[in-house]
Amino acid sequence: MSDYYLDASALVKRYVNETGSAWVRRLTDPRHGDTVLLAEITLAEVAAALAAKQRTPGGLTSVQRDRALSLFLQDCDTRFLLLPVDRPVFDRAIELTQNHRLRGYDAVQLASALVAVDVMKASGLPRLTFVAGDGDLLTAAQAEQLPVENPLDHA
C-alpha cells in the first residue's frame, strides 16, 4: 500500500477519458488499498475542469459532466482523504511561488502535499508520491524532494 497526492490535472483523468486515464483509474482503485490525498481546493478545480470539458465543442455532454461530477463528489466523501487548505498551507504556497515557476493554485496544491509530508514524517509514515500532469508543478515537486509521477507517462 502506498500514499499518493493527486492534483486536479491528474485526478480529472479518473472521470474523463484522456491520456493517462487508465493508469489513474488503477492508481485510485479502492481495491488496491492505496491512500489518495487531495487538497480541498481540488473540489473546485475538478468541477471547473469538468465544466470546461462540457463547454468544449465535441467534449462532454451535460449528462456526462453531471455523472462525472457526481462520481467525483461521492469519491471525495467516501474514498479520498481531503486535506484542509489553511494559513500554514497558504504561507508555504507563497514561499513556493518565490522559488519555483508556479501558478497560484498549483503552489497551493504543492504546499498542501508538502505540509502533509511533514505530518507523515513526524508520525513515522512513508513519503507520499506527488501525481500531476503539469510539467512546472512536477519540476517544483521534484525540487522539493518529492517523488513524482506524471499520468501522461503512462499512456
GIMONOR-V635841 format. One line per field, one symbol per residue. ss: DSSP state (~ for helix, > for strand, _ for the rest). A space follows every 50 residues. Layout:
BEGIN
ss->???
END
This chain:
BEGIN
ss->__>>>>_~~~~~~~______~~~~~~~__~~~__>>>>>_~~~~~~~~~~ ~~~~~______~~~~~~~~~~~~~~~~~__>>>___~~~~~~~~~~~~~_ ___~~~~~~~~~~~~~~~~~~~______>>>___~~~~~~~~~___>>>_ ~~~__
END
